[in-house]
Amino acid sequence: MEKVQETAEKIRTMEIRGAGRIAKAAAEAIRDYAAGLEAASMEEFAASIQEVSSFLIGTRPTAVSLPNAVKLASRYSSENVEEARQEIITNANLFIERADRALEKIGKIGSRRIQDGDVIMTHCNSHAALSIITTAFEAGKDISVLATESRPRRQGLLTIRHLNDFSIPTTLIVDSAVRYYMKRVDKVIVGADAIAANGALVNKIGTSQLALAAHEARKSFMVAAETFKFSPNTIVGNPIEIEERDSDEVVNPSVLADLPHVRVRNPAFDFTPSEYIDMIVTDIGIIPPAMAYTVIKEHLGWELGEI
Ligand SMILES: O=P(O)(O)OC[C@H]1O[C@H](OP(=O)(O)O)[C@H](O)[C@@H]1O
């Protein structure tokens, strides 16, 4: 349980972050926990796995990749402790391999949409979006990137470092410069924390501003998302919860000490309606947002359970 707690803490504090990375870390935590779990009975085994699953899922509420990963990794059908343990180890490893392969596939598929000379705008730090950009560059396409700072956590700094490592010409801009620069952009590529059954995107706060500005300027808006970023719960009407993080991330508490009438809000994500999304690049191909329901039902193979 100690290792699970360590992983949970790293996810909570964002030492491990990015919807895909969170998912993989959770699958690894479940796998290692199951491998070392001492249980006298199947009931005990099931209760412990259930407890650890809920604990990990509770670390961050928005990225649906987290509950999807935990559910896929912790599946078992056997009523025997040893067999169930092996099933979990196998399923978790399968999930981790699938997640790695998905990033590669998204990179390959999405890079075919990138043309020589393209100026690409990206937001925050998405490994899926970066997979498309770096794959296109490595294929010899002459591209450049405009990367937003992504306040308050400034994950844009991770993005510019990554792009610099690939020698991709990159310009860092503040979030409020997005519309100002949009006329120079050919394509916007962002990642996803969750995609709802109606094709709406949930991603880092500010994403919807990029989408609006791209729509206004008639620029293409692409989302890079593994199929495990689609939200089964939204089919049965459950909304996606937007995580609100500590105000300390926005402003030093000392600034607020003598401002009793001021409060700070810090939502970590926002919604981009499907009509602003041109395509979603997934590991099973490029789809329009209207196909989100089909991905959840047919590809993710999700049971609807109790309605
Ligand atoms: O899975 P990948 O593509 O890496 O990232 C997907 C999304 O996860 C991140 O959330 P956070 O920084 O963990 O809050 C960003 O919103 C990013 O676009």
Ligand as a Chemical Component Dictionary entry (heavy atoms), coordinates in Angstrom:
data_LIG
# 
_chem_comp.id                   LIG 
_chem_comp.type                 NON-POLYMER 
_chem_comp.pdbx_formal_charge   0 
_chem_comp.three_letter_code    LIG 
# 
loop_
_chem_comp_atom.comp_id 
_chem_comp_atom.atom_id 
_chem_comp_atom.alt_atom_id 
_chem_comp_atom.type_symbol 
_chem_comp_atom.charge 
_chem_comp_atom.model_Cartn_x 
_chem_comp_atom.model_Cartn_y 
_chem_comp_atom.model_Cartn_z 
_chem_comp_atom.pdbx_ordinal 
LIG O1  O1  O 0 -2.054 12.508 -22.013 1  
LIG P1  P1  P 0 -1.356 13.710 -22.551 2  
LIG O2  O2  O 0 -1.560 13.875 -24.045 3  
LIG O3  O3  O 0 0.102  13.736 -22.158 4  
LIG O4  O4  O 0 -1.956 14.995 -21.831 5  
LIG C1  C1  C 0 -3.320 15.318 -21.937 6  
LIG C2  C2  C 0 -3.646 16.501 -21.079 7  
LIG O5  O5  O 0 -3.277 16.256 -19.720 8  
LIG C3  C3  C 0 -2.818 17.481 -19.152 9  
LIG O6  O6  O 0 -3.404 17.729 -17.903 10 
LIG P2  P2  P 0 -2.526 17.969 -16.550 11 
LIG O7  O7  O 0 -1.322 18.817 -16.880 12 
LIG O8  O8  O 0 -2.180 16.607 -16.009 13 
LIG O9  O9  O 0 -3.484 18.696 -15.640 14 
LIG C4  C4  C 0 -3.124 18.564 -20.169 15 
LIG O10 O10 O 0 -4.425 19.089 -20.052 16 
LIG C5  C5  C 0 -2.926 17.789 -21.437 17 
LIG O11 O11 O 0 -3.496 18.419 -22.579 18 
# 
loop_
_chem_comp_bond.comp_id 
_chem_comp_bond.atom_id_1 
_chem_comp_bond.atom_id_2 
_chem_comp_bond.value_order 
_chem_comp_bond.pdbx_ordinal 
LIG O1 P1  DOUB 1  
LIG P1 O2  SING 2  
LIG P1 O3  SING 3  
LIG P1 O4  SING 4  
LIG O4 C1  SING 5  
LIG C1 C2  SING 6  
LIG C2 O5  SING 7  
LIG C2 C5  SING 8  
LIG O5 C3  SING 9  
LIG C3 O6  SING 10 
LIG C3 C4  SING 11 
LIG O6 P2  SING 12 
LIG P2 O7  DOUB 13 
LIG P2 O8  SING 14 
LIG P2 O9  SING 15 
LIG C4 O10 SING 16 
LIG C4 C5  SING 17 
LIG C5 O11 SING 18 
# 
